[in-house]
Amino acid sequence: MFDNVVKSQTLQVDVINGATLTSKVHLKALENALKQAQMD
C-alpha cells in the first residue's frame, strides 16, 4: 500500500481487502506525517 502511495504521489489508493479500517488508519498516519513534514 505504501509503495502505491509513493508511486502515485497521492493518498487515494486502493486499501487492503479485509483490512479497510487498518489501511485507512495507516493512510491517515501517512497524511499527518506529510503535513508535519511540510511545516518543518
Buried (B, 14 or more C-beta within 10 A) or exposed (E): BEEEBEEEEEEEBEBEEEEEEEBEEBBEEBEEEEEEEEEE
